[in-house]
């Protein structure tokens, strides 16, 4: 099956967005593992801004809880 140029472009944008989301996670998990949840949440929000990733509050809160509790390893 052949993809159109528009479909291919959309797919590449999704892959790029996924890579940036992963970079946010890795950056914060590496630097703030087992830190207080509010500190992790702040770092997560700042990293998302740096990587130009828009995350909803639920995602930030849940990810911060995992990183703060060292549950990601």
Residue pairs with C-beta under 8 A, 6 or more apart in sequence:
3 11
17 53
20 51
20 52
20 53
21 51
21 53
21 55
23 47
23 51
24 44
24 47
24 48
24 51
24 53
24 55
25 63
25 72
27 47
27 51
28 40
28 43
28 44
28 47
28 63
28 64
28 67
29 67
29 72
31 43
32 39
32 40
32 43
32 44
32 67
32 68
33 67
33 70
33 72
34 68
34 69
34 70
35 43
35 67
35 68
36 68
37 64
37 65
37 68
39 68
40 64
40 67
40 68
41 60
41 61
41 64
44 55
44 60
44 63
44 64
44 67
45 55
45 60
48 54
48 55
48 60
55 63
65 71
66 72
